[in-house]
Amino acid sequence: MLEQRKSDHIRINLDQDVTSSLTTGLERYRFVHQAVPELDLAQVDTATALLGKTLRAPLLISSMTGGTERAQEINRRLARAAQLHGMAMGVGSQRAALLHPELADTFRVRDIAPDILLLANLGAVQLNYGFDVEHCREAVEMIGADALILHLNPLQEAVQPEGNVNFSGLLGKIEAICRTLGVPVIAKEVGWGISEQAARQLASAGVAAIDVAGGGGTSWSEVEKHRATTPAQRRIAGRFRAWGLPTAESLLMARRGAPNLPIIASGGLRDGIDAAKCIALGASAAGIARRFLRAAAISAEAAAEAAAETVAELRIAMFAAGAGNISALQQTPLLKD
Ligand SMILES: Cc1cc2nc3c(=O)[nH]c(=O)nc-3n(C[C@H](O)[C@H](O)[C@H](O)COP(=O)(O)O)c2cc1C
């Protein structure tokens, strides 16, 4: 069933329009164009550090997949692109591989991406359904990850037929994992955003970073709408298309709630210009799922090209905004409509 769900997810994301009816809010922000940037484009430095590792650009291929042959191919294409361009990458939820170890290879990419910041992934709610720190450790070791993402997806679980909906008492369990795992834990939503309150709670639980995964891009209630097994489930899921905190708003909220943590901005980011805006709004890095999934579904070359273009867009945005490096970009004020 888990394998079926994974192939459904890829197929639905590629074949259907599952975008949120929200926008990210980033369209309301603009850089002040600098006609006299006093920079050499070739010297613009996009390098940064995240969780102790150097990234050649502050970009992350967001957690997506694993568990099937197709997913393995996609993961390997994404990993090759990440290695080529010095980006970070997450794999999809590894629950299936913890339950069925023969699937572990579909998540493994270290052989082709030895240097990247690589992020393991599990649903935080699994901590209420039998998973503990040993499962978390196994997920990290399975792929040679540098850190573990615990994703928080209450709404997705609530609108899916087989959802795990007991989210009570999770914070204490997340705190225990942060204390005992031995690698950094990143808390991440899946497309509805992290509020100021949630950021404060997660910071006090000891997470090392927060990925807001806000609204305006892939909507998981829309994805689940296409997997519904009854008309009522389909109608209920469809009602949530406009739910969530737009990414720009969530980023600012998470910064207020967790001012001392690195915040990763993701959810509906289309390109390197959106990524640059997020960095200027206070993010340490920016994550993109959908664009890279579409490219990796075509070929390894298309995935590498999408990564190269995203970095080029970011670099040119920095150049035209007069920001020669990432800390200058973080200090660059944006105009708001
Ligand atoms: C096919 C697919 C599978 C995904 N699976 C996971 C997952 O297993 N774990 C997770 O944390 N997020 C998962 N996500 C969510 C993404 O990481 C991301 O937060 C979300 O899609 C919003 O980004 P986007 O608008 O750029 O697509 C998945 C996204 C896609 C498109």
The ligand as a MOL file (V3000), in Angstrom:
LIG
                    3D

  0  0  0     0  0            999 V3000
M  V30 BEGIN CTAB
M  V30 COUNTS 31 33 0 0 0
M  V30 BEGIN ATOM
M  V30 1 C 5.8850 14.0750 -5.3080 0
M  V30 2 C 6.1070 14.7790 -4.0070 0
M  V30 3 C 6.3250 14.0190 -2.8690 0
M  V30 4 C 6.5600 14.6280 -1.6310 0
M  V30 5 N 6.8520 13.8510 -0.5340 0
M  V30 6 C 7.2470 14.4550 0.6260 0
M  V30 7 C 7.7340 13.6750 1.7160 0
M  V30 8 O 7.7840 12.4380 1.6650 0
M  V30 9 N 8.1570 14.3270 2.8350 0
M  V30 10 C 8.1210 15.7060 2.9320 0
M  V30 11 O 8.5570 16.2710 3.9560 0
M  V30 12 N 7.6290 16.4510 1.9260 0
M  V30 13 C 7.2160 15.8680 0.7820 0
M  V30 14 N 6.7730 16.6470 -0.2750 0
M  V30 15 C 6.5710 18.0920 -0.0690 0
M  V30 16 C 7.7000 18.9360 -0.5980 0
M  V30 17 O 8.9090 18.6550 0.0750 0
M  V30 18 C 7.3850 20.4420 -0.4780 0
M  V30 19 O 7.3360 20.8120 0.8830 0
M  V30 20 C 6.0640 20.8390 -1.1290 0
M  V30 21 O 5.8650 20.1010 -2.3180 0
M  V30 22 C 6.0070 22.3180 -1.4400 0
M  V30 23 O 6.9920 22.6950 -2.3710 0
M  V30 24 P 6.6570 23.0100 -3.9380 0
M  V30 25 O 5.5250 23.9710 -3.9100 0
M  V30 26 O 7.9490 23.5360 -4.4840 0
M  V30 27 O 6.2480 21.7010 -4.5730 0
M  V30 28 C 6.5370 16.0500 -1.5210 0
M  V30 29 C 6.2950 16.8090 -2.6850 0
M  V30 30 C 6.0870 16.1980 -3.9150 0
M  V30 31 C 5.8300 17.0700 -5.1150 0
M  V30 END ATOM
M  V30 BEGIN BOND
M  V30 1 1 1 2
M  V30 2 1 2 3
M  V30 3 2 2 30
M  V30 4 2 3 4
M  V30 5 1 4 5
M  V30 6 1 4 28
M  V30 7 2 5 6
M  V30 8 1 6 7
M  V30 9 1 6 13
M  V30 10 2 7 8
M  V30 11 1 7 9
M  V30 12 1 9 10
M  V30 13 2 10 11
M  V30 14 1 10 12
M  V30 15 2 12 13
M  V30 16 1 13 14
M  V30 17 1 14 15
M  V30 18 1 14 28
M  V30 19 1 15 16
M  V30 20 1 16 17
M  V30 21 1 16 18
M  V30 22 1 18 19
M  V30 23 1 18 20
M  V30 24 1 20 21
M  V30 25 1 20 22
M  V30 26 1 22 23
M  V30 27 1 23 24
M  V30 28 2 24 25
M  V30 29 1 24 26
M  V30 30 1 24 27
M  V30 31 2 28 29
M  V30 32 1 29 30
M  V30 33 1 30 31
M  V30 END BOND
M  V30 END CTAB
M  END
